[in-house]
Amino acid sequence: MILHIATFQWKDDVTEADVAELTDALSAMAAEIPEIRSYAAGSNLHLRPAGADYGVAAIVDDAAGLDAYLDHPKHKAVYEKFLGRMMAERAAAQLPISQGSFA
Amino acid sequence: MILHIATFQWKDDVTEADVAELTDALSAMAAEIPEIRSYAAGSNLHLRPAGADYGVAAIVDDAAGLDAYLDHPKHKAVYEKFLGRMMAERAAAQLPISQGSFA
């Protein structure tokens, strides 16, 4: 399986309401894309100094599952409505895991 | 529980041998810190365009567990021997999860 992680730094004009709407939209999206086996998204809890504004983690079966998720029309819709205009910086990576889940 | 994710961009002079040594050191470290419930670290598989060079994901019980991990002498030792001199950029976030694991 593959763990996909991404962090985001928001532009200065992003509001808490924007972020709440984004989280709702991402959660709804994840529930409708079967290739996403497990999903977590939300504002950084900022338990340590510095750090990004927001994080996403998704578990998929393989590279095809990752493409199905990231190229899905519902993901593109969230990008177009929220992420594209909100993000100043993004960093992402995929790691191999033998198995995994989170809720 | 808390999911801690971090991505790293390496400096230009970082070699594959450096990264392999780092991954070995992180894996050994994670096995010796009981507050780390689950851990994954490795080079970005680069299944999508752009993206960071390296990623880490760790699951801990709570904020105290995260501090125990990140402030642990074995973590500091890996930072001093590898991460500090290797990283050009780092982005990290903590997300709340109700439960989770990966191997």
N, CA and C atoms of all chains as a GROMACS GRO file, in nm:
protein
  618
    1MET      N    1   0.084  -0.119   0.000
    1MET     CA    2   0.000   0.000   0.000
    1MET      C    3   0.088   0.124   0.000
    2ILE      N    4   0.025   0.237  -0.024
    2ILE     CA    5   0.099   0.362  -0.033
    2ILE      C    6   0.036   0.466   0.059
    3LEU      N    7   0.122   0.532   0.136
    3LEU     CA    8   0.080   0.644   0.219
    3LEU      C    9   0.119   0.773   0.147
    4HIS      N   10   0.019   0.853   0.114
    4HIS     CA   11   0.041   0.983   0.048
    4HIS      C   12   0.023   1.092   0.154
    5ILE      N   13   0.125   1.175   0.173
    5ILE     CA   14   0.114   1.284   0.270
    5ILE      C   15   0.138   1.417   0.200
    6ALA      N   16   0.067   1.519   0.246
    6ALA     CA   17   0.083   1.652   0.187
    6ALA      C   18   0.063   1.757   0.296
    7THR      N   19   0.143   1.862   0.290
    7THR     CA   20   0.126   1.975   0.381
    7THR      C   21   0.105   2.101   0.297
    8PHE      N   22   0.032   2.194   0.355
    8PHE     CA   23  -0.002   2.318   0.284
    8PHE      C   24   0.024   2.439   0.373
    9GLN      N   25   0.076   2.542   0.310
    9GLN     CA   26   0.087   2.673   0.374
    9GLN      C   27  -0.013   2.764   0.303
   10TRP      N   28  -0.099   2.827   0.378
   10TRP     CA   29  -0.203   2.911   0.316
   10TRP      C   30  -0.153   3.051   0.283
   11LYS      N   31  -0.222   3.112   0.186
   11LYS     CA   32  -0.201   3.254   0.159
   11LYS      C   33  -0.255   3.336   0.277
   12ASP      N   34  -0.211   3.461   0.285
   12ASP     CA   35  -0.246   3.544   0.401
   12ASP      C   36  -0.396   3.571   0.413
   13ASP      N   37  -0.467   3.568   0.301
   13ASP     CA   38  -0.609   3.607   0.306
   13ASP      C   39  -0.702   3.488   0.332
   14VAL      N   40  -0.648   3.372   0.359
   14VAL     CA   41  -0.732   3.254   0.385
   14VAL      C   42  -0.792   3.265   0.526
   15THR      N   43  -0.922   3.242   0.535
   15THR     CA   44  -0.993   3.257   0.662
   15THR      C   45  -1.021   3.120   0.725
   16GLU      N   46  -1.059   3.123   0.852
   16GLU     CA   47  -1.098   2.998   0.919
   16GLU      C   48  -1.219   2.936   0.850
   17ALA      N   49  -1.307   3.019   0.800
   17ALA     CA   50  -1.426   2.967   0.729
   17ALA      C   51  -1.385   2.894   0.601
   18ASP      N   52  -1.287   2.949   0.529
   18ASP     CA   53  -1.234   2.880   0.410
   18ASP      C   54  -1.184   2.742   0.447
   19VAL      N   55  -1.108   2.735   0.555
   19VAL     CA   56  -1.046   2.609   0.596
   19VAL      C   57  -1.153   2.509   0.639
   20ALA      N   58  -1.253   2.555   0.710
   20ALA     CA   59  -1.361   2.466   0.753
   20ALA      C   60  -1.437   2.411   0.632
   21GLU      N   61  -1.462   2.498   0.535
   21GLU     CA   62  -1.531   2.452   0.413
   21GLU      C   63  -1.445   2.351   0.336
   22LEU      N   64  -1.315   2.378   0.330
   22LEU     CA   65  -1.224   2.285   0.263
   22LEU      C   66  -1.227   2.148   0.330
   23THR      N   67  -1.217   2.147   0.463
   23THR     CA   68  -1.215   2.019   0.534
   23THR      C   69  -1.344   1.942   0.510
   24ASP      N   70  -1.456   2.010   0.512
   24ASP     CA   71  -1.584   1.944   0.483
   24ASP      C   72  -1.583   1.887   0.341
   25ALA      N   73  -1.534   1.966   0.247
   25ALA     CA   74  -1.533   1.922   0.106
   25ALA      C   75  -1.439   1.803   0.087
   26LEU      N   76  -1.322   1.805   0.151
   26LEU     CA   77  -1.227   1.693   0.139
   26LEU      C   78  -1.284   1.567   0.203
   27SER      N   79  -1.348   1.581   0.317
   27SER     CA   80  -1.406   1.464   0.384
   27SER      C   81  -1.515   1.402   0.297
   28ALA      N   82  -1.600   1.487   0.240
   28ALA     CA   83  -1.707   1.436   0.152
   28ALA      C   84  -1.647   1.368   0.030
   29MET      N   85  -1.543   1.431  -0.026
   29MET     CA   86  -1.474   1.373  -0.143
   29MET      C   87  -1.417   1.236  -0.110
   30ALA      N   88  -1.348   1.225   0.002
   30ALA     CA   89  -1.281   1.099   0.036
   30ALA      C   90  -1.382   0.986   0.052
   31ALA      N   91  -1.499   1.020   0.102
   31ALA     CA   92  -1.602   0.917   0.123
   31ALA      C   93  -1.657   0.864  -0.009
   32GLU      N   94  -1.635   0.941  -0.116
   32GLU     CA   95  -1.694   0.903  -0.246
   32GLU      C   96  -1.592   0.847  -0.345
   33ILE      N   97  -1.466   0.836  -0.303
   33ILE     CA   98  -1.363   0.780  -0.391
   33ILE      C   99  -1.318   0.647  -0.332
   34PRO      N  100  -1.362   0.537  -0.390
   34PRO     CA  101  -1.336   0.407  -0.328
   34PRO      C  102  -1.189   0.370  -0.321
   35GLU      N  103  -1.105   0.427  -0.409
   35GLU     CA  104  -0.962   0.396  -0.406
   35GLU      C  105  -0.894   0.450  -0.280
   36ILE      N  106  -0.957   0.548  -0.214
   36ILE     CA  107  -0.902   0.599  -0.087
   36ILE      C  108  -0.944   0.504   0.024
   37ARG      N  109  -0.845   0.431   0.076
   37ARG     CA  110  -0.874   0.332   0.180
   37ARG      C  111  -0.889   0.395   0.317
   38SER      N  112  -0.817   0.502   0.339
   38SER     CA  113  -0.823   0.571   0.467
   38SER      C  114  -0.778   0.715   0.443
   39TYR      N  115  -0.830   0.808   0.521
   39TYR     CA  116  -0.808   0.949   0.489
   39TYR      C  117  -0.812   1.035   0.615
   40ALA      N  118  -0.724   1.130   0.622
   40ALA     CA  119  -0.725   1.230   0.731
   40ALA      C  120  -0.686   1.364   0.672
   41ALA      N  121  -0.759   1.468   0.706
   41ALA     CA  122  -0.727   1.603   0.657
   41ALA      C  123  -0.771   1.704   0.761
   42GLY      N  124  -0.690   1.806   0.781
   42GLY     CA  125  -0.730   1.908   0.877
   42GLY      C  126  -0.619   2.008   0.903
   43SER      N  127  -0.654   2.111   0.979
   43SER     CA  128  -0.556   2.211   1.017
   43SER      C  129  -0.450   2.148   1.107
   44ASN      N  130  -0.329   2.194   1.088
   44ASN     CA  131  -0.219   2.150   1.175
   44ASN      C  132  -0.254   2.182   1.320
   45LEU      N  133  -0.241   2.083   1.407
   45LEU     CA  134  -0.267   2.106   1.549
   45LEU      C  135  -0.162   2.197   1.612
   46HIS      N  136  -0.051   2.218   1.541
   46HIS     CA  137   0.057   2.306   1.589
   46HIS      C  138   0.103   2.267   1.728
   47LEU      N  139   0.131   2.138   1.744
   47LEU     CA  140   0.180   2.090   1.873
   47LEU      C  141   0.329   2.118   1.889
   48ARG      N  142   0.394   2.159   1.781
   48ARG     CA  143   0.537   2.191   1.785
   48ARG      C  144   0.558   2.325   1.714
   49PRO      N  145   0.670   2.392   1.742
   49PRO     CA  146   0.696   2.521   1.678
   49PRO      C  147   0.700   2.507   1.525
   50ALA      N  148   0.676   2.618   1.458
   50ALA     CA  149   0.675   2.624   1.312
   50ALA      C  150   0.572   2.527   1.256
   51GLY      N  151   0.598   2.470   1.144
   51GLY     CA  152   0.502   2.375   1.088
   51GLY      C  153   0.410   2.441   0.988
   52ALA      N  154   0.348   2.355   0.906
   52ALA     CA  155   0.258   2.398   0.800
   52ALA      C  156   0.122   2.437   0.858
   53ASP      N  157   0.035   2.490   0.771
   53ASP     CA  158  -0.099   2.529   0.816
   53ASP      C  159  -0.197   2.412   0.813
   54TYR      N  160  -0.173   2.316   0.725
   54TYR     CA  161  -0.276   2.214   0.699
   54TYR      C  162  -0.207   2.086   0.653
   55GLY      N  163  -0.271   1.974   0.679
   55GLY     CA  164  -0.214   1.847   0.637
   55GLY      C  165  -0.318   1.751   0.584
   56VAL      N  166  -0.275   1.664   0.494
   56VAL     CA  167  -0.360   1.559   0.438
   56VAL      C  168  -0.279   1.430   0.438
   57ALA      N  169  -0.343   1.319   0.472
   57ALA     CA  170  -0.280   1.188   0.460
   57ALA      C  171  -0.384   1.092   0.404
   58ALA      N  172  -0.342   1.015   0.305
   58ALA     CA  173  -0.434   0.920   0.242
   58ALA      C  174  -0.361   0.789   0.218
   59ILE      N  175  -0.432   0.679   0.240
   59ILE     CA  176  -0.377   0.547   0.211
   59ILE      C  177  -0.451   0.489   0.092
   60VAL      N  178  -0.373   0.445  -0.006
   60VAL     CA  179  -0.428   0.382  -0.126
   60VAL      C  180  -0.353   0.250  -0.149
   61ASP      N  181  -0.408   0.168  -0.238
   61ASP     CA  182  -0.348   0.036  -0.259
   61ASP      C  183  -0.216   0.044  -0.336
   62ASP      N  184  -0.213   0.132  -0.438
   62ASP     CA  185  -0.099   0.132  -0.530
   62ASP      C  186  -0.098   0.261  -0.612
   63ALA      N  187  -0.006   0.268  -0.706
   63ALA     CA  188   0.009   0.389  -0.787
   63ALA      C  189  -0.118   0.419  -0.867
   64ALA      N  190  -0.185   0.316  -0.915
   64ALA     CA  191  -0.309   0.337  -0.989
   64ALA      C  192  -0.416   0.396  -0.897
   65GLY      N  193  -0.419   0.349  -0.773
   65GLY     CA  194  -0.515   0.403  -0.677
   65GLY      C  195  -0.487   0.549  -0.645
   66LEU      N  196  -0.357   0.584  -0.639
   66LEU     CA  197  -0.322   0.724  -0.614
   66LEU      C  198  -0.366   0.813  -0.730
   67ASP      N  199  -0.342   0.768  -0.852
   67ASP     CA  200  -0.386   0.845  -0.968
   67ASP      C  201  -0.538   0.857  -0.971
   68ALA      N  202  -0.607   0.747  -0.939
   68ALA     CA  203  -0.754   0.751  -0.940
   68ALA      C  204  -0.806   0.855  -0.842
   69TYR      N  205  -0.737   0.866  -0.729
   69TYR     CA  206  -0.775   0.965  -0.627
   69TYR      C  207  -0.740   1.107  -0.673
   70LEU      N  208  -0.616   1.130  -0.707
   70LEU     CA  209  -0.572   1.268  -0.733
   70LEU      C  210  -0.625   1.323  -0.865
   71ASP      N  211  -0.657   1.234  -0.959
   71ASP     CA  212  -0.713   1.278  -1.086
   71ASP      C  213  -0.866   1.270  -1.089
   72HIS      N  214  -0.925   1.232  -0.978
   72HIS     CA  215  -1.071   1.216  -0.972
   72HIS      C  216  -1.141   1.352  -0.990
   73PRO      N  217  -1.251   1.356  -1.063
   73PRO     CA  218  -1.322   1.483  -1.081
   73PRO      C  219  -1.360   1.550  -0.948
   74LYS      N  220  -1.390   1.471  -0.847
   74LYS     CA  221  -1.427   1.531  -0.718
   74LYS      C  222  -1.305   1.593  -0.649
   75HIS      N  223  -1.186   1.536  -0.672
   75HIS     CA  224  -1.065   1.598  -0.618
   75HIS      C  225  -1.034   1.725  -0.695
   76LYS      N  226  -1.046   1.718  -0.825
   76LYS     CA  227  -1.021   1.838  -0.906
   76LYS      C  228  -1.117   1.951  -0.869
   77ALA      N  229  -1.243   1.913  -0.837
   77ALA     CA  230  -1.342   2.015  -0.799
   77ALA      C  231  -1.303   2.084  -0.670
   78VAL      N  232  -1.252   2.007  -0.574
   78VAL     CA  233  -1.208   2.067  -0.447
   78VAL      C  234  -1.087   2.157  -0.471
   79TYR      N  235  -0.999   2.111  -0.559
   79TYR     CA  236  -0.882   2.193  -0.592
   79TYR      C  237  -0.925   2.326  -0.654
   80GLU      N  238  -1.017   2.317  -0.749
   80GLU     CA  239  -1.058   2.439  -0.819
   80GLU      C  240  -1.136   2.534  -0.728
   81LYS      N  241  -1.218   2.479  -0.639
   81LYS     CA  242  -1.301   2.564  -0.554
   81LYS      C  243  -1.222   2.618  -0.434
   82PHE      N  244  -1.129   2.540  -0.381
   82PHE     CA  245  -1.063   2.578  -0.256
   82PHE      C  246  -0.911   2.582  -0.265
   83LEU      N  247  -0.851   2.465  -0.287
   83LEU     CA  248  -0.707   2.452  -0.269
   83LEU      C  249  -0.627   2.547  -0.358
   84GLY      N  250  -0.666   2.556  -0.483
   84GLY     CA  251  -0.588   2.636  -0.578
   84GLY      C  252  -0.573   2.780  -0.535
   85ARG      N  253  -0.682   2.838  -0.485
   85ARG     CA  254  -0.676   2.979  -0.446
   85ARG      C  255  -0.624   2.997  -0.304
   86MET      N  256  -0.624   2.890  -0.224
   86MET     CA  257  -0.583   2.902  -0.084
   86MET      C  258  -0.434   2.881  -0.061
   87MET      N  259  -0.372   2.794  -0.141
   87MET     CA  260  -0.236   2.752  -0.106
   87MET      C  261  -0.127   2.847  -0.156
   88ALA      N  262  -0.032   2.873  -0.067
   88ALA     CA  263   0.089   2.946  -0.104
   88ALA      C  264   0.200   2.846  -0.134
   89GLU      N  265   0.204   2.738  -0.055
   89GLU     CA  266   0.306   2.635  -0.073
   89GLU      C  267   0.246   2.499  -0.044
   90ARG      N  268   0.298   2.398  -0.112
   90ARG     CA  269   0.254   2.261  -0.091
   90ARG      C  270   0.376   2.171  -0.096
   91ALA      N  271   0.380   2.071  -0.009
   91ALA     CA  272   0.485   1.970  -0.014
   91ALA      C  273   0.419   1.835   0.002
   92ALA      N  274   0.460   1.738  -0.078
   92ALA     CA  275   0.394   1.607  -0.074
   92ALA      C  276   0.496   1.497  -0.098
   93ALA      N  277   0.462   1.378  -0.048
   93ALA     CA  278   0.546   1.261  -0.071
   93ALA      C  279   0.460   1.136  -0.059
   94GLN      N  280   0.506   1.030  -0.124
   94GLN     CA  281   0.442   0.899  -0.111
   94GLN      C  282   0.543   0.801  -0.052
   95LEU      N  283   0.496   0.726   0.047
   95LEU     CA  284   0.581   0.627   0.113
   95LEU      C  285   0.519   0.489   0.099
   96PRO      N  286   0.602   0.386   0.079
   96PRO     CA  287   0.549   0.250   0.077
   96PRO      C  288   0.521   0.203   0.219
   97ILE      N  289   0.405   0.144   0.240
   97ILE     CA  290   0.373   0.082   0.370
   97ILE      C  291   0.316  -0.056   0.340
   98SER      N  292   0.341  -0.149   0.430
   98SER     CA  293   0.292  -0.286   0.403
   98SER      C  294   0.142  -0.293   0.428
   99GLN      N  295   0.095  -0.216   0.526
   99GLN     CA  296  -0.048  -0.205   0.550
   99GLN      C  297  -0.071  -0.081   0.633
  100GLY      N  298  -0.197  -0.038   0.645
  100GLY     CA  299  -0.221   0.078   0.728
  100GLY      C  300  -0.363   0.128   0.719
  101SER      N  301  -0.403   0.200   0.822
  101SER     CA  302  -0.532   0.266   0.822
  101SER      C  303  -0.534   0.372   0.932
  102PHE      N  304  -0.618   0.471   0.913
  102PHE     CA  305  -0.651   0.563   1.022
  102PHE      C  306  -0.789   0.619   0.996
  103ALA      N  307  -0.850   0.666   1.102
  103ALA     CA  308  -0.988   0.715   1.088
  103ALA      C  309  -0.999   0.852   1.150
  104MET      N  310  -0.562   0.984   1.902
  104MET     CA  311  -0.424   0.966   1.858
  104MET      C  312  -0.387   1.079   1.762
  105ILE      N  313  -0.259   1.090   1.738
  105ILE     CA  314  -0.210   1.198   1.653
  105ILE      C  315  -0.121   1.141   1.543
  106LEU      N  316  -0.149   1.189   1.422
  106LEU     CA  317  -0.065   1.155   1.308
  106LEU      C  318   0.027   1.273   1.280
  107HIS      N  319   0.156   1.250   1.290
  107HIS     CA  320   0.256   1.352   1.262
  107HIS      C  321   0.317   1.323   1.126
  108ILE      N  322   0.310   1.421   1.035
  108ILE     CA  323   0.369   1.402   0.902
  108ILE      C  324   0.472   1.510   0.875
  109ALA      N  325   0.577   1.472   0.804
  109ALA     CA  326   0.682   1.569   0.770
  109ALA      C  327   0.739   1.534   0.633
  110THR      N  328   0.768   1.638   0.557
  110THR     CA  329   0.835   1.619   0.428
  110THR      C  330   0.965   1.700   0.429
  111PHE      N  331   1.062   1.651   0.353
  111PHE     CA  332   1.195   1.713   0.350
  111PHE      C  333   1.241   1.731   0.206
  112GLN      N  334   1.304   1.844   0.182
  112GLN     CA  335   1.375   1.867   0.057
  112GLN      C  336   1.523   1.869   0.091
  113TRP      N  337   1.600   1.789   0.021
  113TRP     CA  338   1.743   1.780   0.054
  113TRP      C  339   1.826   1.890  -0.011
  114LYS      N  340   1.940   1.916   0.048
  114LYS     CA  341   2.040   2.003  -0.016
  114LYS      C  342   2.099   1.930  -0.137
  115ASP      N  343   2.160   2.006  -0.224
  115ASP     CA  344   2.208   1.949  -0.350
  115ASP      C  345   2.317   1.843  -0.331
  116ASP      N  346   2.391   1.852  -0.222
  116ASP     CA  347   2.505   1.759  -0.206
  116ASP      C  348   2.468   1.630  -0.133
  117VAL      N  349   2.342   1.610  -0.105
  117VAL     CA  350   2.300   1.487  -0.036
  117VAL      C  351   2.303   1.369  -0.133
  118THR      N  352   2.363   1.260  -0.089
  118THR     CA  353   2.379   1.144  -0.176
  118THR      C  354   2.278   1.034  -0.140
  119GLU      N  355   2.266   0.937  -0.229
  119GLU     CA  356   2.179   0.823  -0.200
  119GLU      C  357   2.227   0.747  -0.078
  120ALA      N  358   2.359   0.743  -0.058
  120ALA     CA  359   2.413   0.675   0.060
  120ALA      C  360   2.372   0.747   0.187
  121ASP      N  361   2.373   0.882   0.185
  121ASP     CA  362   2.326   0.959   0.300
  121ASP      C  363   2.182   0.921   0.334
  122VAL      N  364   2.099   0.914   0.232
  122VAL     CA  365   1.956   0.888   0.253
  122VAL      C  366   1.935   0.746   0.306
  123ALA      N  367   2.010   0.652   0.253
  123ALA     CA  368   1.998   0.513   0.301
  123ALA      C  369   2.040   0.504   0.447
  124GLU      N  370   2.148   0.574   0.483
  124GLU     CA  371   2.192   0.573   0.623
  124GLU      C  372   2.088   0.638   0.713
  125LEU      N  373   2.030   0.747   0.665
  125LEU     CA  374   1.926   0.816   0.742
  125LEU      C  375   1.807   0.723   0.767
  126THR      N  376   1.761   0.655   0.663
  126THR     CA  377   1.645   0.567   0.677
  126THR      C  378   1.674   0.454   0.777
  127ASP      N  379   1.794   0.399   0.769
  127ASP     CA  380   1.833   0.296   0.866
  127ASP      C  381   1.832   0.352   1.008
  128ALA      N  382   1.886   0.474   1.023
  128ALA     CA  383   1.894   0.534   1.156
  128ALA      C  384   1.755   0.567   1.210
  129LEU      N  385   1.666   0.617   1.124
  129LEU     CA  386   1.530   0.650   1.168
  129LEU      C  387   1.453   0.523   1.207
  130SER      N  388   1.470   0.419   1.128
  130SER     CA  389   1.399   0.294   1.158
  130SER      C  390   1.446   0.236   1.291
  131ALA      N  391   1.578   0.240   1.313
  131ALA     CA  392   1.632   0.191   1.441
  131ALA      C  393   1.581   0.277   1.557
  132MET      N  394   1.580   0.408   1.537
  132MET     CA  395   1.530   0.501   1.639
  132MET      C  396   1.384   0.471   1.674
  133ALA      N  397   1.301   0.456   1.572
  133ALA     CA  398   1.157   0.437   1.595
  133ALA      C  399   1.132   0.310   1.675
  134ALA      N  400   1.213   0.209   1.652
  134ALA     CA  401   1.195   0.081   1.723
  134ALA      C  402   1.229   0.093   1.871
  135GLU      N  403   1.303   0.199   1.906
  135GLU     CA  404   1.349   0.213   2.044
  135GLU      C  405   1.275   0.322   2.123
  136ILE      N  406   1.177   0.385   2.059
  136ILE     CA  407   1.099   0.489   2.129
  136ILE      C  408   0.956   0.436   2.144
  137PRO      N  409   0.920   0.395   2.264
  137PRO     CA  410   0.790   0.328   2.280
  137PRO      C  411   0.671   0.418   2.253
  138GLU      N  412   0.688   0.550   2.265
  138GLU     CA  413   0.575   0.641   2.237
  138GLU      C  414   0.537   0.642   2.089
  139ILE      N  415   0.628   0.597   2.001
  139ILE     CA  416   0.594   0.587   1.859
  139ILE      C  417   0.517   0.457   1.837
  140ARG      N  418   0.388   0.471   1.809
  140ARG     CA  419   0.303   0.354   1.792
  140ARG      C  420   0.318   0.292   1.654
  141SER      N  421   0.345   0.375   1.556
  141SER     CA  422   0.362   0.327   1.419
  141SER      C  423   0.446   0.429   1.344
  142TYR      N  424   0.525   0.383   1.248
  142TYR     CA  425   0.624   0.472   1.187
  142TYR      C  426   0.652   0.433   1.042
  143ALA      N  427   0.666   0.531   0.958
  143ALA     CA  428   0.707   0.509   0.820
  143ALA      C  429   0.799   0.623   0.780
  144ALA      N  430   0.910   0.590   0.715
  144ALA     CA  431   1.004   0.693   0.670
  144ALA      C  432   1.074   0.643   0.545
  145GLY      N  433   1.092   0.731   0.450
  145GLY     CA  434   1.164   0.689   0.330
  145GLY      C  435   1.162   0.795   0.222
  146SER      N  436   1.239   0.767   0.116
  146SER     CA  437   1.240   0.858   0.002
  146SER      C  438   1.102   0.860  -0.063
  147ASN      N  439   1.066   0.978  -0.110
  147ASN     CA  440   0.942   0.993  -0.185
  147ASN      C  441   0.944   0.900  -0.307
  148LEU      N  442   0.838   0.822  -0.323
  148LEU     CA  443   0.829   0.732  -0.438
  148LEU      C  444   0.814   0.811  -0.569
  149HIS      N  445   0.782   0.939  -0.558
  149HIS     CA  446   0.766   1.027  -0.676
  149HIS      C  447   0.668   0.967  -0.777
  150LEU      N  448   0.552   0.928  -0.726
  150LEU     CA  449   0.448   0.874  -0.814
  150LEU      C  450   0.373   0.986  -0.886
  151ARG      N  451   0.396   1.110  -0.844
  151ARG     CA  452   0.331   1.225  -0.906
  151ARG      C  453   0.436   1.331  -0.932
  152PRO      N  454   0.409   1.425  -1.022
  152PRO     CA  455   0.507   1.530  -1.050
  152PRO      C  456   0.540   1.611  -0.924
  153ALA      N  457   0.653   1.676  -0.929
  153ALA     CA  458   0.701   1.759  -0.818
  153ALA      C  459   0.710   1.676  -0.691
  154GLY      N  460   0.687   1.734  -0.579
  154GLY     CA  461   0.691   1.659  -0.454
  154GLY      C  462   0.824   1.672  -0.384
  155ALA      N  463   0.824   1.639  -0.256
  155ALA     CA  464   0.942   1.649  -0.172
  155ALA      C  465   1.037   1.533  -0.199
  156ASP      N  466   1.155   1.537  -0.135
  156ASP     CA  467   1.253   1.429  -0.152
  156ASP      C  468   1.228   1.313  -0.057
  157TYR      N  469   1.168   1.342   0.058
  157TYR     CA  470   1.164   1.241   0.165
  157TYR      C  471   1.042   1.268   0.251
  158GLY      N  472   0.991   1.161   0.312
  158GLY     CA  473   0.874   1.178   0.399
  158GLY      C  474   0.884   1.093   0.524
  159VAL      N  475   0.821   1.142   0.630
  159VAL     CA  476   0.811   1.069   0.756
  159VAL      C  477   0.667   1.078   0.805
  160ALA      N  478   0.616   0.968   0.858
  160ALA     CA  479   0.484   0.969   0.922
  160ALA      C  480   0.494   0.888   1.050
  161ALA      N  481   0.441   0.943   1.158
  161ALA     CA  482   0.446   0.875   1.287
  161ALA      C  483   0.313   0.889   1.356
  162ILE      N  484   0.270   0.783   1.422
  162ILE     CA  485   0.147   0.786   1.502
  162ILE      C  486   0.185   0.775   1.649
  163VAL      N  487   0.133   0.871   1.726
  163VAL     CA  488   0.156   0.872   1.871
  163VAL      C  489   0.021   0.887   1.940
  164ASP      N  490   0.019   0.864   2.071
  164ASP     CA  491  -0.108   0.870   2.144
  164ASP      C  492  -0.160   1.012   2.161
  165ASP      N  493  -0.067   1.105   2.189
  165ASP     CA  494  -0.110   1.240   2.227
  165ASP      C  495   0.008   1.337   2.219
  166ALA      N  496  -0.016   1.461   2.261
  166ALA     CA  497   0.088   1.564   2.252
  166ALA      C  498   0.211   1.526   2.334
  167ALA      N  499   0.188   1.464   2.449
  167ALA     CA  500   0.302   1.422   2.532
  167ALA      C  501   0.384   1.315   2.460
  168GLY      N  502   0.316   1.227   2.390
  168GLY     CA  503   0.386   1.124   2.313
  168GLY      C  504   0.467   1.184   2.199
  169LEU      N  505   0.411   1.288   2.136
  169LEU     CA  506   0.485   1.356   2.029
  169LEU      C  507   0.611   1.422   2.082
  170ASP      N  508   0.598   1.489   2.195
  170ASP     CA  509   0.716   1.552   2.256
  170ASP      C  510   0.819   1.447   2.295
  171ALA      N  511   0.771   1.336   2.352
  171ALA     CA  512   0.864   1.230   2.394
  171ALA      C  513   0.944   1.179   2.275
  172TYR      N  514   0.878   1.170   2.160
  172TYR     CA  515   0.943   1.124   2.036
  172TYR      C  516   1.039   1.230   1.982
  173LEU      N  517   0.989   1.350   1.962
  173LEU     CA  518   1.071   1.450   1.892
  173LEU      C  519   1.182   1.506   1.981
  174ASP      N  520   1.164   1.501   2.111
  174ASP     CA  521   1.269   1.548   2.202
  174ASP      C  522   1.356   1.433   2.254
  175HIS      N  523   1.333   1.313   2.205
  175HIS     CA  524   1.409   1.196   2.253
  175HIS      C  525   1.556   1.207   2.211
  176PRO      N  526   1.649   1.170   2.300
  176PRO     CA  527   1.792   1.177   2.264
  176PRO      C  528   1.824   1.102   2.135
  177LYS      N  529   1.755   0.993   2.109
  177LYS     CA  530   1.784   0.917   1.986
  177LYS      C  531   1.736   0.992   1.862
  178HIS      N  532   1.627   1.069   1.876
  178HIS     CA  533   1.582   1.152   1.764
  178HIS      C  534   1.679   1.268   1.743
  179LYS      N  535   1.719   1.328   1.853
  179LYS     CA  536   1.815   1.440   1.841
  179LYS      C  537   1.946   1.392   1.778
  180ALA      N  538   1.986   1.269   1.811
  180ALA     CA  539   2.110   1.214   1.756
  180ALA      C  540   2.099   1.198   1.604
  181VAL      N  541   1.983   1.150   1.557
  181VAL     CA  542   1.964   1.136   1.412
  181VAL      C  543   1.963   1.274   1.345
  182TYR      N  544   1.901   1.370   1.414
  182TYR     CA  545   1.899   1.506   1.360
  182TYR      C  546   2.042   1.560   1.346
  183GLU      N  547   2.119   1.541   1.451
  183GLU     CA  548   2.254   1.598   1.450
  183GLU      C  549   2.345   1.528   1.350
  184LYS      N  550   2.327   1.397   1.335
  184LYS     CA  551   2.417   1.323   1.246
  184LYS      C  552   2.374   1.333   1.100
  185PHE      N  553   2.243   1.342   1.075
  185PHE     CA  554   2.194   1.336   0.936
  185PHE      C  555   2.105   1.455   0.897
  186LEU      N  556   1.990   1.465   0.962
  186LEU     CA  557   1.887   1.556   0.912
  186LEU      C  558   1.934   1.701   0.905
  187GLY      N  559   2.000   1.746   1.010
  187GLY     CA  560   2.039   1.886   1.016
  187GLY      C  561   2.124   1.930   0.897
  188ARG      N  562   2.219   1.844   0.860
  188ARG     CA  563   2.307   1.882   0.748
  188ARG      C  564   2.247   1.849   0.612
  189MET      N  565   2.144   1.763   0.609
  189MET     CA  566   2.087   1.720   0.482
  189MET      C  567   1.973   1.810   0.433
  190MET      N  568   1.895   1.864   0.524
  190MET     CA  569   1.770   1.929   0.482
  190MET      C  570   1.787   2.074   0.436
  191ALA      N  571   1.723   2.105   0.324
  191ALA     CA  572   1.714   2.242   0.278
  191ALA      C  573   1.580   2.301   0.322
  192GLU      N  574   1.477   2.219   0.320
  192GLU     CA  575   1.343   2.263   0.361
  192GLU      C  576   1.272   2.149   0.431
  193ARG      N  577   1.186   2.185   0.524
  193ARG     CA  578   1.106   2.088   0.598
  193ARG      C  579   0.966   2.145   0.615
  194ALA      N  580   0.865   2.060   0.603
  194ALA     CA  581   0.727   2.101   0.631
  194ALA      C  582   0.664   1.990   0.714
  195ALA      N  583   0.591   2.028   0.818
  195ALA     CA  584   0.534   1.926   0.907
  195ALA      C  585   0.398   1.970   0.958
  196ALA      N  586   0.318   1.871   0.994
  196ALA     CA  587   0.186   1.900   1.052
  196ALA      C  588   0.144   1.782   1.138
  197GLN      N  589   0.057   1.810   1.235
  197GLN     CA  590  -0.004   1.705   1.316
  197GLN      C  591  -0.154   1.707   1.296
  198LEU      N  592  -0.209   1.588   1.274
  198LEU     CA  593  -0.353   1.575   1.252
  198LEU      C  594  -0.412   1.483   1.358
  199PRO      N  595  -0.534   1.516   1.405
  199PRO     CA  596  -0.600   1.425   1.498
  199PRO      C  597  -0.658   1.306   1.423
  200ILE      N  598  -0.636   1.187   1.474
  200ILE     CA  599  -0.700   1.068   1.418
  200ILE      C  600  -0.758   0.988   1.535
  201SER      N  601  -0.868   0.920   1.509
  201SER     CA  602  -0.930   0.846   1.619
  201SER      C  603  -0.852   0.719   1.648
  202GLN      N  604  -0.795   0.661   1.545
  202GLN     CA  605  -0.706   0.546   1.562
  202GLN      C  606  -0.625   0.532   1.433
  203GLY      N  607  -0.522   0.450   1.437
  203GLY     CA  608  -0.445   0.432   1.315
  203GLY      C  609  -0.319   0.353   1.336
  204SER      N  610  -0.272   0.294   1.227
  204SER     CA  611  -0.143   0.224   1.229
  204SER      C  612  -0.097   0.204   1.086
  205PHE      N  613   0.033   0.191   1.070
  205PHE     CA  614   0.089   0.142   0.945
  205PHE      C  615   0.222   0.077   0.976
  206ALA      N  616   0.262  -0.011   0.887
  206ALA     CA  617   0.385  -0.087   0.913
  206ALA      C  618   0.474  -0.078   0.790
   0.00000   0.00000   0.00000
